[in-house]
Amino acid sequence: MKIAIAREVDAAEPRVAATPDTVKKFKALGIDVAIEPGAGIKSGLLDADYDAAGAVVSTEAVKDADIVIKVKRPEASEVTKYKKGALVIAIMDPYGNEAALKALADAGVAAFAMELMPRITRAQVMDVLSSQANLAGYRAVIESAEAFGRAFPMMMTAAGTVPAAKVFVMGVGVAGLQAIATARRLGAVVTATDVRPATKEQVESLGAKFLAVEDEEFKNAQTAGGYAKEMSKEYQAKQAALTAEHIKKQDIVITTALIPGRPAPKLVTAEMVKSMKPGSVLVDLAVERGG
């Protein structure tokens, strides 16, 4: 069996689908591994690192591969290089991308979407949604801190006191919880909102304040799988009014809310943005699904 590690064609994608340590595990199973030149460069992994781990570095790595692994779904120009019947494993982002999926089907490959992996105990080590969302929540705060013109913690100096930054996290899934924790560690005053009642305790356990319209609909706003349900127009209006008043006073807003299989809810309106203070920062982690 041959596994190929494909280079990402998206210039903005710095990740690689496998590390040299992963290659060693494949080799221990008796699997041949090939990798396209430069696939790991943006992740700080050299071709020599993969070569030392036992992978063959080749421009024809995907040719005749039984399994091709990538970070993102391959584009039509890539998939034509794969052999028919090959298994392609990646983050496929299938919702709303029917044309891209058809290209995979037309090429005769079998596509496995990593983000659709069942979220059960046995599959936790393959849960790309949680692992990547965790890192994204951390990075969102680091990016906002860099863009923000002042310090996050309250700074007491001989010349006076600078108040702590106010951070508002919208959506308290894995990314949101990590964003809250990171912002708190940096010394910010943090508030957060989500439609799922179970998140209130999680937010408060991290030292942040929870903000939501806590009516009957709110109490039943979570699916059996732990995901957020799409809320009624009436609830959305009430929540928007509460949010609009709160956002006026915030320095940083981080939106993370996603609904599986649906466009991301639009939580921040143009009017809310206009109401924010000059120098405020917004980071949208839901932009790929509509934002």
Secondary structure, DSSP 8 states (H G I E B T S, - for coil): -EEEE-----TT----S--HHHHHHHHHTT-EEEE-TTTTGGGT--HHHHHHHT-EE-TTTTTT-SEEEEEE---HHHHTTS-TT-EEEEE---TT-HHHHHHHHHTT-EEEEGGGS--SGGGGGG-HHHHHHHHHHHHHHHHHHHHSSS-SS-EEETTEEE---EEEEE--SHHHHHHHHHHHHTT-EEEEE-S-TTHHHHHHHTT-EE----SHHHHT-B-TTS-B----HHHHHHHHHHHHHHHTT-SEEEE----TTS-----S-HHHHHHS-TT-EEEETTGGGT-
